[in-house]
Amino acid sequence: RAEARALASRPFIYAMTDIVCLLESDSPYLVGNEAKESLLVIFTSDRGLCGSFNETIIRQAESLIEEKSKNGKVKLILVGTKAVIHFGRKEHEIVSMYTHLPTDPTASLSNLVMNDCKKLFLGKKVGEAILIYHNFKSKIKHDVKVKKMLPLPRSIKCETKGIQPIFIFEPEKSRVVDMAIEMFLESTVFHSFL
């Protein structure tokens, strides 16, 4: 069931990527801010019966924390009991923690995480938000993925080929762009849960 959900979410993510990469705007989601701090959102499981599943995420997160600490402070959002146990013992600023995750992640749970990221980024408390999670490949293969979520990289690759669409915005472009970007971010965080 988890495999089917992970695979089913990909076409939507690809379509949203196409839309967002075609948008040109001075939205804060695209432009960024001057804050030096980094926010890392670390996704692990609640249970320990996953072999190296959690260890690879934690190792990657530790490496990234060390790298980002050179430029400024690092804040953490921890998703999963294993992340909370590991990073809770260390001297890191933990913004929020989510444990006892449901077997089937919900959009409302991913929206909570996304709203934490959005609030810190738009409030200029952090200059970037990065997701660290396992990307599902098959039942036996998962790759650790480190994805910069905010500000959205200008180098997002469009899947659209051929003629580029012309957008006519109603009500106003900035509002539509921000709504499309927020939808993209919500789906990206939801996909990280799978």
Buried (B, 14 or more C-beta within 10 A) or exposed (E): EEEEBBEEBEEBBEBBBBBBBBBEBEBBBBEBBEBEBBBBBBBBBBEEEBEEBBBBBBEBBBEBBEEBEEEBBBBBBBBBBBBBBBBEEEEBEBBBBBBEBEEEBEEEBBBBBBBBBBEBBEEEBBBBBBBBBBBBEEEEEBEBBBBEBBBBEEEEEEEBEEEEEEEEEEEEBEEBBBEBBBBBBBBBBBBBBB
